[in-house]
Amino acid sequence: MKENKVLNYIKDVLENMPDDWLKLTTHRLDIYNEELAKTEFLEQFELLFDENQSNPSALAGLPTAYDYIRLGHPLSTVLEWTIASLNTLSPESVISFSSRTVPVLAVLRKNLFDNKKTRILCKGELPAAFDAEAVRSVYNYDFELNQIQGIEEISEFDGSTVFISEEQDFGKINLNSGIDFLISTHPQLGSLLLVNGEANKNYIKEIQHVRRRETIAMTPANCFSALKLLTGQISTIEPKADTSANKASVLDSIREITAAESPALLASSGLSMQYAIMMGLVDDALHKHRGKKIKIIVPPNCYGGTNDQARRVAACVDHVEIMDLLVDRDNDMVQSIDQVLNQVAKEDAVPYIIAEIPTNPRVEVPDLDKLRTVLSTKRKTEAGKDAIDPVFILDQTFCPNVQFLGENGILSSVRTISYVSGSKFPSGGRCTAGYCVANKKAADLMPKIEKHLQLCDNEATALQVEILAEQLPSMNQRIAEAYKNTRAFVNFIRKTLPEAKINFVSEELAQQGFTPSVFSLDLPTKGNTPEEKETYKRKLNQKLIDMMITKIPNESKYCVSYGQLKGCYWTIPATSTQGTTKESDKDYIARVSVSPDLDLEHHKKVFAEFVEQI
């Protein structure tokens, strides 16, 4: 009886849901409460279910679930709730993934730290990309692996039992007490991980954090298809026939945009791409430089995903250590890299540097000639041998149009891998897919990166590739138009509030091709002590953001996003993108992202009103 009620309600929800649930990477940020994200959405959704209320206005009024596709979204939350309802589980015990292998890695990661055994049982074949030897030797995870015909064969085990089964639909799932974690995979859609039993509930938060940092939730389109399967509205998922043509188009666009000769790799998100880069380089170092320390050099105040992910890799792999790279405020990136590389050379370690250009949130570009020189400098170990030369891992999400890696690019002589978050300018906010390319000197590293992208089943989905094929050809034009709007807005703010400190590229840098459409704003402050001044500035930041999103609700949003097709996005990086960094390194300044399509005059008018009130 309840099962029919649930499925009938979901049919109505799929019919009446907002288009944004399916088409955007962010939804209803005007009523987004970060601390209550998923719980608030589900509480209100369940009230609608109890009342059998599914009209379009009721669904459109629901707050967002999480703040980004890789963390979860309305349709992934609805799918998880539906599966939980059909299997008498709590919704938090069901976690969807775009990947079919990362849920296994999530359990293995926690058991590594808990020093707990893991048994992986598989009905049928494991996902083809699951390389058990690499999972043991590179990720440092320990497990035993067995194939079985059915759950009746499951015996007692002193540790965690993970049961993997490929299903063509995600209906009623057969759990028993011998299974701790059931992973139901679908060849086109991804997977669902079910956490079974009270004793395993302490895994939920850790598993969700793996999804947040190393992969993404099942995409909105695939969640929609899974729910259609569940409700009997479709019987199978047909693979897209034109994916190869779309992929060829995307690779051609990226080659033209970046001038890099290595074919690009396409991942489900920027962090999925970064994770493949990290694990691919760790794998490479473990083979080429056996026994040597691997140093991941990363700014302590870069956005939370990069910082947290790097530290999570180091926590798992014995030979990997983190070194801080100071790049913002009074620190110079070039000098910091020189100091760190000198130290790494002394230790005869393997240096991997992750940096953003321009930096976030202060939008700074280092002296590129000096950067190339310091990265190319030959160094010696304490024993007088040649030190291992660095790999520069460049996050150029803010300026994906700059050709760092071409034959004549500024970094052509340095082993460099560049990656971009596709949720920004490449897709205009329509999907999260990311990509990476290498220059000639780093081209030999790409097969290892591809190996781990596939191992984690984190390649871009067919729909993501289709969206990139549509959007990439116009990317550079959108970047140019958005920059014009940004420069005009920055000039207006400087004229209207000259006491404010604005971090944005100079006209000279813009002429060199650095045309970001994001700037940070340090508002003037008052107070007798540093604490009073900081408190006043934070309140003023919030007042400005509140005015903008209240008075221009169709265009101004509260979001960390960048490169959207329309509108203007406001955030305070310390509370979002810098969420995992040390408090002393956080920048509580407003960050503004401007699109190529917005009512600039309206934004100027509201800003002028704000200035009148302070």
C-alpha positions as semicolon CSV with decimal commas, in nm:
position;residue;x (nm);y (nm);z (nm)
1;M;0,000;0,000;0,000
2;K;0,271;0,248;0,103
3;E;0,483;0,141;-0,193
4;N;0,204;0,233;-0,436
5;K;0,151;0,566;-0,261
6;V;0,522;0,648;-0,285
7;L;0,553;0,553;-0,652
8;N;0,233;0,733;-0,753
9;Y;0,348;1,046;-0,572
10;I;0,688;1,033;-0,743
11;K;0,515;1,007;-1,083
12;D;0,334;1,332;-1,004
13;V;0,654;1,497;-0,881
14;L;0,835;1,411;-1,206
15;E;0,547;1,561;-1,401
16;N;0,530;1,887;-1,202
17;M;0,886;1,957;-1,081
18;P;1,065;2,283;-1,168
19;D;1,282;2,277;-1,481
20;D;1,574;2,397;-1,267
21;W;1,586;2,063;-1,087
22;L;1,692;1,902;-1,411
23;K;1,880;2,176;-1,594
24;L;2,088;2,374;-1,344
25;T;2,387;2,294;-1,123
26;T;2,233;2,516;-0,853
27;H;1,869;2,560;-0,751
28;R;1,681;2,816;-0,537
29;L;1,989;2,975;-0,382
30;D;1,766;3,262;-0,271
31;I;1,623;3,027;-0,007
32;Y;1,938;2,828;0,057
33;N;2,042;2,762;0,415
34;E;2,379;2,584;0,405
35;E;2,361;2,433;0,753
36;L;2,015;2,286;0,694
37;A;2,058;2,210;0,323
38;K;1,938;1,853;0,269
39;T;1,741;1,814;0,594
40;E;1,534;2,126;0,526
41;F;1,450;2,012;0,173
42;L;1,348;1,664;0,289
43;E;1,141;1,785;0,584
44;Q;0,934;2,005;0,357
45;F;0,922;1,741;0,081
46;E;0,785;1,483;0,326
47;L;0,517;1,727;0,438
48;L;0,408;1,760;0,076
49;F;0,409;1,381;0,042
50;D;0,192;1,340;0,353
51;E;-0,057;1,587;0,205
52;N;-0,025;1,431;-0,144
53;Q;0,063;1,778;-0,266
54;S;0,271;1,790;-0,582
55;N;0,151;2,095;-0,773
56;P;0,422;2,296;-0,952
57;S;0,413;2,595;-0,714
58;A;0,453;2,373;-0,406
59;L;0,756;2,195;-0,553
60;A;0,907;2,521;-0,679
61;G;0,886;2,661;-0,325
62;L;1,110;2,392;-0,176
63;P;1,455;2,513;-0,062
64;T;1,762;2,376;-0,234
65;A;1,916;2,044;-0,133
66;Y;2,287;2,102;-0,085
67;D;2,446;2,376;-0,293
68;Y;2,601;2,198;-0,589
69;I;2,550;1,890;-0,802
70;R;2,858;1,712;-0,670
71;L;2,724;1,747;-0,313
72;G;2,372;1,645;-0,403
73;H;2,066;1,820;-0,543
74;P;1,684;1,800;-0,539
75;L;1,653;1,499;-0,772
76;S;1,930;1,298;-0,604
77;T;1,761;1,368;-0,270
78;V;1,422;1,259;-0,406
79;L;1,575;0,941;-0,552
80;E;1,746;0,856;-0,223
81;W;1,425;0,925;-0,029
82;T;1,226;0,702;-0,266
83;I;1,469;0,410;-0,241
84;A;1,476;0,449;0,138
85;S;1,095;0,454;0,157
86;L;1,064;0,139;-0,055
87;N;1,322;-0,045;0,159
88;T;1,228;0,079;0,509
89;L;1,552;0,274;0,555
90;S;1,622;0,628;0,667
91;P;1,689;0,859;0,369
92;E;2,038;0,941;0,494
93;S;2,128;0,571;0,460
94;V;2,091;0,588;0,080
95;I;2,362;0,779;-0,109
96;S;2,367;0,815;-0,487
97;F;2,683;0,837;-0,697
98;S;2,753;0,910;-1,062
99;S;3,047;0,670;-1,018
100;R;3,010;0,296;-0,973
101;T;3,346;0,246;-0,800
102;V;3,388;0,546;-0,570
103;P;3,126;0,418;-0,320
104;V;3,349;0,112;-0,270
105;L;3,651;0,341;-0,223
106;A;3,454;0,545;0,032
107;V;3,402;0,243;0,258
108;L;3,763;0,132;0,210
109;R;3,887;0,477;0,307
110;K;3,706;0,477;0,641
111;N;3,814;0,123;0,716
112;L;4,177;0,219;0,646
113;F;4,162;0,469;0,933
114;D;3,954;0,238;1,155
115;N;4,200;-0,049;1,088
116;K;3,903;-0,265;0,994
117;K;3,889;-0,549;0,743
118;T;3,678;-0,519;0,428
119;R;3,529;-0,798;0,219
120;I;3,397;-0,707;-0,127
121;L;3,147;-0,954;-0,268
122;C;3,032;-0,917;-0,626
123;K;2,734;-1,072;-0,802
124;G;2,846;-1,090;-1,162
125;E;3,137;-0,888;-1,291
126;L;3,297;-0,596;-1,110
127;P;3,290;-0,264;-1,295
128;A;3,556;-0,311;-1,564
129;A;3,764;-0,014;-1,449
130;F;3,806;-0,140;-1,091
131;D;4,178;-0,217;-1,080
132;A;4,219;-0,408;-0,755
133;E;4,599;-0,402;-0,768
134;A;4,607;-0,023;-0,811
135;V;4,350;0,027;-0,535
136;R;4,580;-0,165;-0,300
137;S;4,916;-0,025;-0,411
138;V;4,830;0,339;-0,492
139;Y;4,528;0,419;-0,271
140;N;4,667;0,205;0,012
141;Y;4,335;0,026;0,071
142;D;4,323;-0,336;0,192
143;F;4,041;-0,579;0,112
144;E;3,953;-0,928;-0,001
145;L;3,751;-0,975;-0,319
146;N;3,516;-1,263;-0,405
147;Q;3,246;-1,338;-0,660
148;I;2,920;-1,500;-0,547
149;Q;2,598;-1,606;-0,718
150;G;2,358;-1,455;-0,466
151;I;2,319;-1,312;-0,116
152;E;2,232;-1,654;0,026
153;E;2,603;-1,740;-0,005
154;I;2,709;-1,460;0,231
155;S;2,871;-1,596;0,546
156;E;2,975;-1,422;0,868
157;F;3,278;-1,194;0,850
158;D;3,481;-1,004;1,107
159;G;3,475;-0,666;0,935
160;S;3,269;-0,481;0,672
161;T;3,094;-0,671;0,395
162;V;3,035;-0,473;0,076
163;F;2,800;-0,639;-0,171
164;I;2,801;-0,508;-0,530
165;S;2,527;-0,599;-0,773
166;E;2,453;-0,457;-1,118
167;E;2,082;-0,387;-1,167
168;Q;1,882;-0,269;-1,466
169;D;1,638;-0,095;-1,230
170;F;1,667;0,030;-0,874
171;G;1,351;-0,118;-0,721
172;K;1,308;-0,324;-0,408
173;I;1,654;-0,418;-0,284
174;N;1,719;-0,743;-0,100
175;L;1,920;-0,661;0,213
176;N;2,014;-0,903;0,487
177;S;2,213;-0,881;0,809
178;G;2,526;-1,019;0,643
179;I;2,553;-0,710;0,422
180;D;2,690;-0,389;0,571
181;F;2,695;-0,187;0,249
182;L;2,497;-0,276;-0,062
183;I;2,603;-0,101;-0,383
184;S;2,351;-0,127;-0,663
185;T;2,511;-0,023;-0,992
186;H;2,358;0,063;-1,327
187;P;2,573;0,066;-1,644
188;Q;2,442;0,404;-1,766
189;L;2,322;0,583;-1,453
190;G;2,575;0,529;-1,172
191;S;2,515;0,366;-0,836
192;L;2,327;0,372;-0,509
193;L;2,498;0,285;-0,182
194;L;2,275;0,156;0,098
195;V;2,413;0,166;0,452
196;N;2,263;-0,127;0,642
197;G;2,220;-0,144;1,019
198;E;2,261;0,088;1,314
199;A;2,624;-0,014;1,364
200;N;2,722;0,134;1,027
201;K;2,553;0,474;1,058
202;N;2,882;0,634;1,159
203;Y;2,999;0,573;0,798
204;I;2,734;0,798;0,644
205;K;2,904;1,133;0,699
206;E;3,240;0,999;0,577
207;I;3,084;0,847;0,264
208;Q;2,902;1,171;0,184
209;H;3,230;1,360;0,223
210;V;3,399;1,131;-0,031
211;R;3,115;1,215;-0,270
212;R;3,170;1,583;-0,199
213;R;3,546;1,576;-0,261
214;E;3,632;1,296;-0,502
215;T;3,329;1,253;-0,727
216;I;2,969;1,376;-0,768
217;A;2,620;1,261;-0,686
218;M;2,426;1,090;-0,961
219;T;2,352;1,368;-1,210
220;P;2,004;1,527;-1,228
221;A;1,936;1,373;-1,571
222;N;2,037;1,025;-1,452
223;C;1,838;1,059;-1,128
224;F;1,539;1,155;-1,342
225;S;1,588;0,841;-1,553
226;A;1,631;0,625;-1,241
227;L;1,305;0,758;-1,099
228;K;1,133;0,691;-1,433
229;L;1,259;0,331;-1,414
230;L;1,138;0,298;-1,057
231;T;0,790;0,422;-1,141
232;G;0,762;0,202;-1,450
233;Q;0,744;0,492;-1,695
234;I;1,039;0,353;-1,892
235;S;1,180;0,000;-1,904
236;T;1,541;0,055;-2,017
237;I;1,798;0,329;-2,064
238;E;1,919;0,359;-2,420
239;P;2,283;0,472;-2,456
240;K;2,328;0,797;-2,649
241;A;2,433;0,718;-3,005
242;D;2,606;1,049;-3,075
243;T;2,841;1,061;-2,774
244;S;3,152;0,990;-2,982
245;A;3,074;1,281;-3,216
246;N;3,010;1,511;-2,920
247;K;3,332;1,403;-2,754
248;A;3,531;1,465;-3,074
249;S;3,380;1,813;-3,093
250;V;3,469;1,886;-2,730
251;L;3,827;1,767;-2,773
252;D;3,864;1,984;-3,084
253;S;3,729;2,289;-2,896
254;I;3,962;2,233;-2,601
255;R;4,261;2,189;-2,832
256;E;4,175;2,518;-3,005
257;I;4,114;2,702;-2,675
258;T;4,422;2,575;-2,489
259;A;4,668;2,517;-2,779
260;A;4,776;2,204;-2,588
261;E;4,870;1,911;-2,808
262;S;4,775;1,633;-2,566
263;P;4,414;1,516;-2,604
264;A;4,201;1,642;-2,314
265;L;4,050;1,415;-2,050
266;L;3,687;1,482;-1,955
267;A;3,571;1,426;-1,597
268;S;3,238;1,444;-1,416
269;S;3,350;1,756;-1,224
270;G;3,652;1,976;-1,157
271;L;3,731;1,789;-0,835
272;S;3,684;1,452;-1,008
273;M;3,944;1,571;-1,258
274;Q;4,175;1,696;-0,987
275;Y;4,148;1,365;-0,797
276;A;4,249;1,172;-1,109
277;I;4,545;1,408;-1,155
278;M;4,652;1,361;-0,793
279;M;4,623;0,983;-0,791
280;G;4,777;0,952;-1,138
281;L;5,080;1,153;-1,030
282;V;5,110;0,960;-0,703
283;D;5,099;0,637;-0,907
284;D;5,367;0,773;-1,141
285;A;5,594;0,875;-0,853
286;L;5,553;0,542;-0,672
287;H;5,684;0,365;-0,984
288;K;5,952;0,611;-1,100
289;H;6,080;0,733;-0,763
290;R;6,036;0,437;-0,531
291;G;6,077;0,512;-0,163
292;K;6,091;0,889;-0,207
293;K;5,854;1,130;-0,037
294;I;5,587;1,290;-0,253
295;K;5,521;1,654;-0,163
296;I;5,187;1,805;-0,265
297;I;5,242;2,180;-0,245
298;V;4,915;2,368;-0,210
299;P;4,806;2,716;-0,094
300;P;4,650;2,694;0,254
301;N;4,379;2,946;0,159
302;C;4,279;2,809;-0,181
303;Y;3,922;2,699;-0,215
304;G;3,811;2,422;0,016
305;G;3,782;2,141;-0,236
306;T;4,144;2,151;-0,351
307;N;4,284;2,204;-0,004
308;D;4,077;1,933;0,160
309;Q;4,124;1,680;-0,118
310;A;4,503;1,715;-0,114
311;R;4,514;1,663;0,262
312;R;4,281;1,363;0,233
313;V;4,515;1,198;-0,020
314;A;4,813;1,263;0,208
315;A;4,625;1,112;0,503
316;C;4,576;0,784;0,311
317;V;4,909;0,734;0,133
318;D;5,222;0,683;0,344
319;H;5,471;0,861;0,118
320;V;5,257;1,170;0,053
321;E;5,293;1,490;0,256
322;I;5,143;1,840;0,227
323;M;5,349;2,158;0,211
324;D;5,187;2,502;0,233
325;L;5,237;2,747;-0,054
326;L;5,171;3,105;0,054
327;V;5,034;3,305;-0,240
328;D;4,791;3,574;-0,126
329;R;4,797;3,898;0,073
330;D;5,162;3,997;0,133
331;N;5,300;3,675;-0,013
332;D;5,442;3,644;-0,363
333;M;5,367;3,316;-0,543
334;V;5,704;3,308;-0,723
335;Q;5,909;3,364;-0,407
336;S;5,701;3,107;-0,219
337;I;5,749;2,845;-0,492
338;D;6,125;2,910;-0,494
339;Q;6,151;2,860;-0,118
340;V;5,938;2,546;-0,116
341;L;6,116;2,385;-0,413
342;N;6,454;2,452;-0,253
343;Q;6,333;2,268;0,057
344;V;6,190;1,977;-0,145
345;A;6,517;1,947;-0,340
346;K;6,715;1,921;-0,016
347;E;6,492;1,633;0,090
348;D;6,524;1,466;-0,255
349;A;6,144;1,446;-0,272
350;V;5,894;1,457;-0,562
351;P;5,731;1,804;-0,594
352;Y;5,375;1,849;-0,721
353;I;5,251;2,209;-0,706
354;I;4,881;2,299;-0,724
355;A;4,803;2,667;-0,785
356;E;4,529;2,885;-0,927
357;I;4,601;3,163;-1,173
358;P;4,449;3,410;-1,107
359;T;4,434;3,332;-0,735
360;N;4,107;3,300;-0,546
361;P;3,971;3,514;-0,390
362;R;4,216;3,800;-0,450
363;V;4,240;3,757;-0,829
364;E;4,617;3,799;-0,844
365;V;4,844;3,694;-1,132
366;P;5,213;3,635;-1,059
367;D;5,496;3,764;-1,278
368;L;5,478;3,484;-1,536
369;D;5,834;3,519;-1,665
370;K;5,964;3,485;-1,311
371;L;5,724;3,195;-1,250
372;R;5,861;3,009;-1,551
373;T;6,218;3,077;-1,436
374;V;6,164;2,955;-1,082
375;L;5,984;2,641;-1,200
376;S;6,261;2,568;-1,455
377;T;6,555;2,626;-1,218
378;K;6,776;2,318;-1,179
379;R;6,823;2,233;-0,812
380;K;7,047;1,990;-0,625
381;T;6,979;1,751;-0,341
382;E;7,189;1,769;-0,024
383;A;7,394;1,484;-0,170
384;G;7,470;1,697;-0,478
385;K;7,250;1,498;-0,719
386;D;7,000;1,654;-0,961
387;A;6,670;1,718;-0,783
388;I;6,345;1,592;-0,933
389;D;6,186;1,868;-1,139
390;P;5,836;1,978;-1,034
391;V;5,503;1,918;-1,202
392;F;5,296;2,237;-1,201
393;I;4,925;2,158;-1,170
394;L;4,748;2,472;-1,283
395;D;4,384;2,541;-1,198
396;Q;4,294;2,798;-1,462
397;T;3,918;2,794;-1,405
398;F;3,915;3,174;-1,375
399;C;4,095;3,219;-1,710
400;P;4,043;2,906;-1,923
401;N;4,108;3,111;-2,239
402;V;4,477;3,178;-2,159
403;Q;4,708;2,951;-2,362
404;F;4,967;2,856;-2,098
405;L;5,050;2,519;-2,252
406;G;5,091;2,575;-2,626
407;E;5,426;2,554;-2,800
408;N;5,476;2,926;-2,743
409;G;5,294;2,935;-2,410
410;I;5,458;3,084;-2,103
411;L;5,478;2,741;-1,935
412;S;5,575;2,535;-2,238
413;S;5,919;2,461;-2,088
414;V;5,780;2,344;-1,750
415;R;5,607;2,011;-1,685
416;T;5,253;2,147;-1,659
417;I;4,905;2,002;-1,638
418;S;4,614;2,245;-1,659
419;Y;4,258;2,174;-1,551
420;V;3,930;2,363;-1,551
421;S;3,603;2,321;-1,366
422;G;3,342;2,279;-1,639
423;S;3,058;2,409;-1,423
424;K;3,199;2,757;-1,475
425;F;3,263;2,907;-1,822
426;P;3,287;2,582;-2,025
427;S;2,923;2,489;-1,959
428;G;2,788;2,824;-1,839
429;G;2,664;2,658;-1,520
430;R;2,468;2,387;-1,702
431;C;2,680;2,089;-1,590
432;T;2,976;2,017;-1,364
433;A;3,203;1,836;-1,611
434;G;3,572;1,932;-1,598
435;Y;3,871;1,871;-1,821
436;C;4,251;1,865;-1,815
437;V;4,530;1,895;-2,071
438;A;4,909;1,867;-2,056
439;N;5,190;2,037;-2,242
440;K;5,451;1,837;-2,434
441;K;5,680;1,803;-2,132
442;A;5,402;1,649;-1,920
443;A;5,225;1,448;-2,192
444;D;5,373;1,120;-2,062
445;L;5,174;1,168;-1,737
446;M;4,834;1,170;-1,906
447;P;4,793;0,789;-1,940
448;K;4,834;0,750;-1,563
449;I;4,579;1,028;-1,502
450;E;4,338;0,864;-1,746
451;K;4,386;0,530;-1,570
452;H;4,269;0,677;-1,239
453;L;3,989;0,878;-1,396
454;Q;3,857;0,548;-1,531
455;L;3,933;0,352;-1,213
456;C;3,717;0,598;-1,018
457;D;3,452;0,584;-1,293
458;N;3,464;0,963;-1,293
459;E;3,458;1,031;-1,666
460;A;3,205;1,288;-1,791
461;T;2,859;1,148;-1,865
462;A;2,715;1,144;-2,215
463;L;2,486;1,439;-2,138
464;Q;2,770;1,637;-1,984
465;V;2,975;1,585;-2,299
466;E;2,675;1,693;-2,508
467;I;2,641;2,014;-2,306
468;L;3,012;2,091;-2,339
469;A;2,985;2,034;-2,715
470;E;2,710;2,297;-2,726
471;Q;2,877;2,549;-2,496
472;L;3,253;2,537;-2,556
473;P;3,253;2,694;-2,905
474;S;3,112;3,019;-2,760
475;M;3,320;3,018;-2,440
476;N;3,588;3,269;-2,536
477;Q;3,328;3,512;-2,667
478;R;3,130;3,483;-2,340
479;I;3,451;3,539;-2,141
480;A;3,522;3,859;-2,337
481;E;3,169;3,994;-2,291
482;A;3,161;3,909;-1,920
483;Y;3,497;4,080;-1,870
484;K;3,362;4,402;-2,027
485;N;3,070;4,402;-1,782
486;T;3,303;4,329;-1,492
487;R;3,547;4,604;-1,581
488;A;3,258;4,853;-1,612
489;F;3,118;4,747;-1,273
490;V;3,461;4,766;-1,108
491;N;3,522;5,114;-1,249
492;F;3,182;5,228;-1,122
493;I;3,251;5,093;-0,771
494;R;3,591;5,261;-0,763
495;K;3,429;5,592;-0,856
496;T;3,132;5,553;-0,620
497;L;3,319;5,411;-0,319
498;P;3,689;5,500;-0,362
499;E;3,772;5,382;-0,006
500;A;3,691;5,021;-0,101
501;K;3,979;4,794;-0,195
502;I;3,907;4,599;-0,512
503;N;4,110;4,298;-0,618
504;F;4,092;4,269;-0,996
505;V;4,334;4,232;-1,284
506;S;4,506;4,543;-1,419
507;E;4,436;4,678;-1,767
508;E;4,789;4,562;-1,858
509;L;4,716;4,203;-1,754
510;A;4,387;4,212;-1,940
511;Q;4,574;4,307;-2,257
512;Q;4,785;3,992;-2,204
513;G;4,466;3,784;-2,209
514;F;4,380;3,766;-1,837
515;T;4,017;3,870;-1,856
516;P;3,840;3,712;-1,558
517;S;3,488;3,822;-1,473
518;V;3,528;3,789;-1,099
519;F;3,660;4,042;-0,849
520;S;3,685;4,064;-0,472
521;L;3,573;4,361;-0,270
522;D;3,723;4,470;0,060
523;L;3,472;4,721;0,191
524;P;3,581;5,016;0,408
525;T;3,545;4,949;0,779
526;K;3,521;5,122;1,117
527;G;3,629;5,038;1,471
528;N;3,893;5,094;1,735
529;T;4,040;4,743;1,736
530;P;4,116;4,487;1,461
531;E;3,832;4,271;1,596
532;E;3,581;4,557;1,577
533;K;3,694;4,643;1,225
534;E;3,663;4,281;1,110
535;T;3,315;4,245;1,263
536;Y;3,196;4,569;1,100
537;K;3,336;4,466;0,760
538;R;3,166;4,126;0,771
539;K;2,830;4,284;0,852
540;L;2,877;4,533;0,569
541;N;2,960;4,249;0,327
542;Q;2,639;4,073;0,420
543;K;2,434;4,392;0,393
544;L;2,560;4,449;0,038
545;I;2,488;4,091;-0,069
546;D;2,142;4,096;0,090
547;M;2,055;4,421;-0,090
548;M;2,166;4,287;-0,426
549;I;1,980;3,956;-0,413
550;T;1,670;4,117;-0,264
551;K;1,645;4,408;-0,508
552;I;1,755;4,216;-0,820
553;P;1,625;3,863;-0,746
554;N;1,609;3,755;-1,111
555;E;1,980;3,822;-1,165
556;S;2,172;3,854;-0,839
557;K;2,220;3,524;-0,655
558;Y;2,405;3,410;-0,345
559;C;2,643;3,154;-0,486
560;V;3,010;3,059;-0,526
561;S;2,956;3,001;-0,896
562;Y;3,136;3,169;-1,184
563;G;3,096;3,185;-1,560
564;Q;2,718;3,156;-1,558
565;L;2,525;3,251;-1,871
566;K;2,319;3,518;-1,697
567;G;2,317;3,735;-1,385
568;C;2,558;3,818;-1,106
569;Y;2,678;3,592;-0,824
570;W;2,784;3,707;-0,477
571;T;2,957;3,520;-0,198
572;I;3,202;3,549;0,088
573;P;3,473;3,292;0,003
574;A;3,569;3,227;0,363
575;T;3,226;3,079;0,431
576;S;3,204;2,867;0,119
577;T;3,499;2,808;-0,115
578;Q;3,749;2,833;0,170
579;G;3,540;2,618;0,399
580;T;3,815;2,377;0,503
581;T;4,108;2,614;0,533
582;K;4,257;2,735;0,859
583;E;4,071;3,024;1,018
584;S;4,380;3,246;1,014
585;D;4,409;3,201;0,636
586;K;4,048;3,281;0,550
587;D;3,955;3,597;0,362
588;Y;3,621;3,739;0,474
589;I;3,579;3,955;0,167
590;A;3,297;3,970;-0,086
591;R;3,354;3,794;-0,417
592;V;3,149;3,901;-0,716
593;S;3,108;3,702;-1,038
594;V;2,962;3,883;-1,339
595;S;2,812;3,722;-1,648
596;P;2,796;3,838;-2,010
597;D;2,419;3,894;-1,977
598;L;2,296;4,116;-1,693
599;D;2,128;4,450;-1,629
600;L;2,445;4,637;-1,537
601;E;2,269;4,969;-1,486
602;H;2,035;4,812;-1,229
603;H;2,335;4,670;-1,039
604;K;2,504;5,009;-1,041
605;K;2,188;5,173;-0,909
606;V;2,154;4,929;-0,618
607;F;2,522;4,963;-0,533
608;A;2,484;5,341;-0,526
609;E;2,189;5,299;-0,285
610;F;2,408;5,080;-0,065
611;V;2,681;5,346;-0,055
612;E;2,427;5,606;0,052
613;Q;2,336;5,390;0,354
614;I;2,686;5,345;0,495
